């Protein structure tokens, strides 16, 4: 069950687009509290002093110094100070396409995690505050960078409640579908076949799959095929035509799709990134990118000759994959294909890329209402 959890979360994070809408440091006196509200945006709160309580949809939790919390958007929230010590906290409100409250609830993400007295967390919140109050054109990039890092720290501390997920029939059925896809990448796969695996009507299956995974089934299958092709190019000497057959594509279709996503043909990709088994022997070469020299004139832009370079090819570590133990993630999405068929050759579909991209985009985000109130000390804001 951890695998399906990881896939769902990673696919949504790959498409995450978040923007800081408020950021501040606040201080609250003993006995103070804030009444119930339903904020439009998500909130990150990092407590540095004192103990406070937060109540989210009727469930209360105590936040102590070193606690980092993420409060979901659209939920009923209230908070107050516990004990006789004032509470000091950094916080940031952000708008994001993380998914609706139902999805967050299904993933069983905790409201808070313990990150300790990490000075980096303080630095990141202060960077968001500074960028939020900065009029420079690049301030939005700096605030996003700090926000994403804090989100990463939060998610890294989250633990999967496998027992709770294992009891969710929907996760079990979808997990079976993903396992089936991985075992049959070389075969023709139809929507009806996959929907039957999940005991769902095809139309409902497509909608559910896209909502949970973040991609339509068609695009997900193409992504997994490209991931497997990359892995085989990196770790084996199998001919490109054999790799195409192993992932259910004709040779010319794999080459076209592969170049569309990486900017390189399979042959050039193998020259640039292949030979991972020799990584240890090549460890003395400085890291940081492909080795380019007169003996190896293959450039990322694909301007070099197609001819193989004699001797050992240089090795470059590859990016992480969407699933543990599998090939690296291929950014973007595969071309659209007929609604009912997941093809194994290039002639299967003729729909445009614009249609495919439109099919997988998240809905346009709504603006976050302006904050009200002036709140605690410090930067003059506090959570509403």
Legacy VTK file of the C-alpha trace (Angstrom):
# vtk DataFile Version 3.0
C-alpha trace
ASCII
DATASET POLYDATA
POINTS 384 float
0.000 0.000 0.000
2.915 2.360 0.515
3.573 2.204 -3.233
0.131 3.480 -4.261
0.359 6.171 -1.563
3.752 7.249 -2.884
2.602 7.326 -6.509
-0.473 9.424 -5.740
1.472 11.930 -3.657
4.421 12.190 -6.059
2.268 12.679 -9.136
0.463 15.567 -7.452
3.713 17.095 -6.196
5.148 17.020 -9.720
2.337 19.315 -10.798
2.298 21.431 -7.674
1.953 25.154 -8.259
1.877 27.090 -4.994
2.070 30.776 -4.156
2.548 32.477 -0.790
-0.373 34.801 -0.090
0.537 35.833 3.500
3.597 35.286 5.684
4.366 36.558 9.177
5.749 36.036 12.661
3.203 36.366 15.479
3.158 36.434 19.273
0.110 35.517 21.386
-0.430 36.277 25.071
-1.481 33.559 27.554
-5.204 32.909 27.465
-5.713 34.381 23.986
-7.499 32.489 21.251
-8.820 32.933 17.731
-12.377 31.935 16.893
-13.499 29.437 14.315
-12.826 30.304 10.654
-12.587 28.496 7.330
-9.502 29.861 5.487
-9.417 29.584 1.727
-5.701 28.768 1.601
-3.432 26.225 3.229
-1.365 27.270 6.258
2.080 26.251 7.464
2.730 27.053 11.140
6.057 26.625 12.953
5.952 27.126 16.748
9.175 28.431 18.301
7.997 29.223 21.841
5.170 28.188 24.147
2.365 25.658 23.652
-0.804 26.213 21.701
-3.727 24.173 20.493
-5.234 23.977 17.038
-8.612 22.484 16.256
-9.239 21.340 12.670
-12.714 20.055 11.785
-13.402 19.265 15.426
-10.095 17.465 16.106
-7.750 19.203 18.551
-3.959 18.864 18.737
-1.287 20.492 20.899
1.597 22.255 19.147
4.838 22.606 21.094
8.114 24.333 20.150
9.629 22.581 17.124
6.207 21.562 15.753
5.593 22.209 12.056
1.994 21.897 10.915
0.084 22.104 7.643
-3.566 23.083 7.996
-5.702 22.092 4.990
-7.626 24.673 3.021
-11.369 24.889 3.438
-11.493 23.291 6.897
-12.941 24.759 10.097
-10.049 25.948 12.239
-9.555 27.618 15.617
-6.543 28.012 17.904
-5.503 29.282 21.301
-2.679 29.452 23.844
-2.235 26.668 26.395
-0.528 27.380 29.710
0.964 30.592 31.076
3.745 31.130 28.529
3.257 33.337 25.457
3.305 31.599 22.105
5.557 32.692 19.258
5.229 31.204 15.797
6.113 31.721 12.169
3.352 31.027 9.672
2.605 31.274 5.984
-0.632 30.973 4.061
-0.425 29.697 0.502
-2.702 28.863 -2.380
-1.973 25.589 -4.152
-3.378 22.829 -6.329
-2.387 20.122 -3.825
-5.810 18.569 -4.284
-9.110 18.941 -2.513
-9.679 18.296 1.171
-11.045 14.830 0.411
-7.773 13.789 -1.254
-5.688 15.137 1.645
-7.936 13.207 4.008
-7.560 10.007 1.985
-3.776 10.269 2.123
-3.990 10.456 5.917
-1.430 13.263 6.128
-0.815 14.304 9.738
-1.709 17.828 10.809
1.695 18.337 12.430
5.193 16.840 12.622
8.147 17.439 14.936
11.113 19.034 13.155
12.846 20.249 16.324
14.551 23.603 16.701
15.841 23.631 13.136
17.410 27.024 12.299
16.882 26.291 8.604
13.112 26.281 9.125
13.317 29.708 10.757
15.501 30.954 7.899
13.014 29.681 5.308
10.022 31.315 6.990
11.934 34.581 7.288
12.760 34.330 3.587
9.041 33.972 2.809
8.234 36.986 5.003
10.961 39.090 3.403
9.956 38.081 -0.127
6.278 38.672 0.599
7.060 42.265 1.600
9.544 42.788 -1.255
8.446 44.501 -4.460
11.273 43.036 -6.556
10.149 41.150 -9.641
12.045 38.036 -8.485
10.522 38.004 -4.987
7.811 35.558 -6.050
10.485 33.041 -7.084
12.285 33.343 -3.756
9.083 32.950 -1.766
8.112 29.875 -3.793
11.550 28.343 -3.332
11.345 28.770 0.452
7.747 27.493 0.530
8.601 24.347 -1.443
11.531 23.614 0.860
9.353 23.899 3.978
6.728 21.656 2.357
9.453 19.130 1.567
10.652 19.183 5.193
7.076 18.606 6.364
6.403 15.708 3.982
9.740 14.058 4.756
8.643 13.774 8.393
5.238 12.301 7.542
4.758 8.592 8.142
2.460 6.409 6.064
-0.394 4.860 8.033
-0.292 1.606 6.066
-2.902 -0.067 8.240
-5.431 2.684 7.590
-4.669 2.716 3.856
-4.890 -1.083 3.611
-8.476 -0.831 4.861
-9.431 1.553 2.057
-10.966 -0.526 -0.712
-10.400 2.189 -3.319
-6.641 2.225 -2.702
-6.484 -1.571 -2.879
-8.294 -1.697 -6.224
-6.270 1.136 -7.735
-3.054 -0.469 -6.493
-4.004 -3.664 -8.320
-4.515 -1.667 -11.533
-1.081 -0.007 -11.267
0.585 -3.380 -10.640
-1.217 -4.826 -13.666
-0.053 -1.941 -15.869
3.581 -2.489 -14.845
3.343 -6.208 -15.639
1.790 -5.629 -19.063
3.607 -2.622 -20.516
4.464 -4.664 -23.620
0.789 -5.491 -24.260
-2.170 -3.624 -25.686
-4.089 -2.179 -22.751
-7.665 -0.920 -22.977
-9.614 1.289 -20.662
-12.295 -1.364 -20.375
-9.672 -3.885 -19.264
-8.262 -1.592 -16.581
-11.704 -0.486 -15.404
-12.719 -4.120 -15.040
-9.677 -4.688 -12.811
-11.025 -1.958 -10.499
-14.655 -3.151 -10.774
-15.700 0.264 -12.080
-17.492 1.635 -15.130
-14.894 2.909 -17.672
-16.133 6.517 -17.536
-16.024 6.615 -13.741
-12.668 4.826 -13.728
-11.071 7.486 -15.964
-12.351 10.289 -13.741
-11.266 8.576 -10.522
-7.832 7.650 -11.906
-7.143 11.217 -13.003
-8.307 12.680 -9.679
-6.099 10.385 -7.605
-3.039 9.871 -9.813
-3.088 13.297 -11.444
-2.945 11.855 -14.972
-5.458 10.124 -17.243
-4.765 6.365 -17.579
-3.481 6.893 -21.128
-0.788 9.345 -20.060
0.182 7.300 -17.021
0.794 4.189 -19.158
2.943 6.204 -21.577
4.909 7.640 -18.656
5.597 4.171 -17.254
6.658 2.909 -20.696
9.124 5.773 -21.083
10.485 5.205 -17.573
11.145 1.557 -18.373
12.749 2.481 -21.707
15.101 4.913 -19.959
16.075 2.296 -17.422
16.860 -0.242 -20.142
18.883 2.329 -22.100
20.921 3.178 -18.996
21.541 -0.318 -17.667
21.643 -2.658 -20.677
23.052 -2.914 -24.184
19.752 -4.128 -25.646
19.055 -2.751 -29.115
16.614 0.149 -29.242
14.145 -1.889 -31.316
14.090 -4.587 -28.632
13.516 -1.952 -25.949
10.616 -0.582 -27.993
9.054 -4.041 -28.134
9.594 -4.502 -24.387
7.562 -1.371 -23.643
4.805 -1.992 -26.186
5.839 0.514 -28.846
7.121 0.419 -32.389
10.702 1.613 -32.810
9.906 4.867 -34.626
7.152 5.746 -32.147
9.448 5.228 -29.149
12.147 7.360 -30.774
9.720 10.191 -31.509
8.090 10.112 -28.068
11.433 9.731 -26.288
12.940 12.730 -28.084
9.801 14.759 -27.414
10.265 14.273 -23.658
14.057 14.320 -23.275
15.291 16.301 -26.282
17.503 13.331 -27.223
17.042 10.276 -29.385
17.339 6.932 -27.532
20.775 6.395 -29.133
22.154 9.717 -27.980
20.583 9.317 -24.555
22.381 5.997 -24.137
25.702 7.578 -25.102
25.199 10.389 -22.625
23.665 8.548 -19.661
24.308 4.877 -20.305
26.653 2.544 -18.466
25.298 3.017 -14.918
26.886 -0.279 -13.897
30.275 1.377 -14.364
29.372 4.223 -12.028
31.620 3.010 -9.218
34.631 2.660 -11.482
34.021 6.147 -12.832
33.533 7.728 -9.403
36.717 9.774 -9.694
35.171 11.928 -12.412
33.713 15.162 -10.918
29.933 15.066 -10.580
27.525 17.699 -11.804
26.785 16.784 -15.402
27.692 14.800 -18.512
31.370 14.627 -19.427
31.979 16.285 -22.781
35.351 16.133 -24.461
36.973 15.551 -27.818
36.701 11.816 -27.146
33.025 12.159 -26.277
31.479 14.960 -28.366
27.861 14.169 -27.471
26.151 17.300 -26.203
22.753 17.629 -24.489
21.430 19.536 -27.469
22.084 16.533 -29.692
24.575 18.233 -32.037
27.142 15.446 -32.024
27.553 12.464 -34.266
25.400 9.360 -33.827
28.485 7.157 -33.924
29.403 5.251 -30.780
32.414 6.443 -28.868
35.106 3.771 -28.507
35.868 2.543 -25.011
34.018 3.226 -21.792
31.170 5.672 -22.050
30.970 8.323 -19.305
28.416 7.908 -16.598
25.997 10.483 -15.199
23.762 9.763 -12.194
20.104 9.943 -13.169
17.119 11.541 -11.528
14.881 9.701 -9.084
11.912 7.689 -10.265
8.217 7.920 -9.570
8.264 4.429 -8.079
11.049 2.863 -5.945
13.175 0.456 -7.909
11.989 1.677 -11.286
13.506 3.973 -13.911
13.715 7.770 -13.569
10.757 10.037 -14.043
10.109 11.421 -17.517
8.694 14.961 -17.291
5.663 15.916 -19.302
2.964 13.706 -20.701
2.572 11.378 -23.633
0.577 12.350 -26.717
-3.151 11.835 -26.733
-4.504 8.607 -28.229
-7.996 7.297 -28.990
-10.225 7.389 -25.915
-10.696 3.633 -25.694
-7.265 2.247 -26.518
-3.863 2.422 -24.877
-1.679 1.705 -27.936
1.497 -0.290 -28.394
2.382 1.327 -31.719
2.649 4.797 -33.171
-0.353 4.544 -35.468
-2.807 4.238 -32.605
-3.700 7.908 -32.209
-3.661 11.240 -33.981
-5.016 13.671 -31.393
-3.034 16.841 -30.834
-0.672 17.495 -27.955
-2.671 20.559 -26.947
-5.699 18.363 -26.326
-3.629 15.953 -24.261
-2.188 18.734 -22.141
-5.588 20.296 -21.586
-6.947 16.939 -20.432
-4.410 16.670 -17.630
-4.281 20.236 -16.312
-5.663 21.092 -12.896
-8.567 23.551 -12.708
-7.623 27.184 -12.583
-6.969 28.292 -9.011
-9.218 30.844 -7.359
-7.701 33.980 -5.845
-7.158 34.044 -2.094
-9.205 36.681 -0.270
-7.262 39.523 1.288
-6.309 38.982 4.930
-8.013 40.912 7.678
-6.835 41.948 11.124
-3.478 43.072 12.387
-2.763 40.512 15.117
0.336 39.932 17.145
3.720 41.466 17.492
6.630 41.275 15.106
5.599 41.598 11.483
2.046 42.601 12.318
0.037 39.644 10.998
-1.402 36.500 12.481
-3.492 33.587 11.152
-7.082 34.587 10.569
LINES 1 385
384 0 1 2 3 4 5 6 7 8 9 10 11 12 13 14 15 16 17 18 19 20 21 22 23 24 25 26 27 28 29 30 31 32 33 34 35 36 37 38 39 40 41 42 43 44 45 46 47 48 49 50 51 52 53 54 55 56 57 58 59 60 61 62 63 64 65 66 67 68 69 70 71 72 73 74 75 76 77 78 79 80 81 82 83 84 85 86 87 88 89 90 91 92 93 94 95 96 97 98 99 100 101 102 103 104 105 106 107 108 109 110 111 112 113 114 115 116 117 118 119 120 121 122 123 124 125 126 127 128 129 130 131 132 133 134 135 136 137 138 139 140 141 142 143 144 145 146 147 148 149 150 151 152 153 154 155 156 157 158 159 160 161 162 163 164 165 166 167 168 169 170 171 172 173 174 175 176 177 178 179 180 181 182 183 184 185 186 187 188 189 190 191 192 193 194 195 196 197 198 199 200 201 202 203 204 205 206 207 208 209 210 211 212 213 214 215 216 217 218 219 220 221 222 223 224 225 226 227 228 229 230 231 232 233 234 235 236 237 238 239 240 241 242 243 244 245 246 247 248 249 250 251 252 253 254 255 256 257 258 259 260 261 262 263 264 265 266 267 268 269 270 271 272 273 274 275 276 277 278 279 280 281 282 283 284 285 286 287 288 289 290 291 292 293 294 295 296 297 298 299 300 301 302 303 304 305 306 307 308 309 310 311 312 313 314 315 316 317 318 319 320 321 322 323 324 325 326 327 328 329 330 331 332 333 334 335 336 337 338 339 340 341 342 343 344 345 346 347 348 349 350 351 352 353 354 355 356 357 358 359 360 361 362 363 364 365 366 367 368 369 370 371 372 373 374 375 376 377 378 379 380 381 382 383
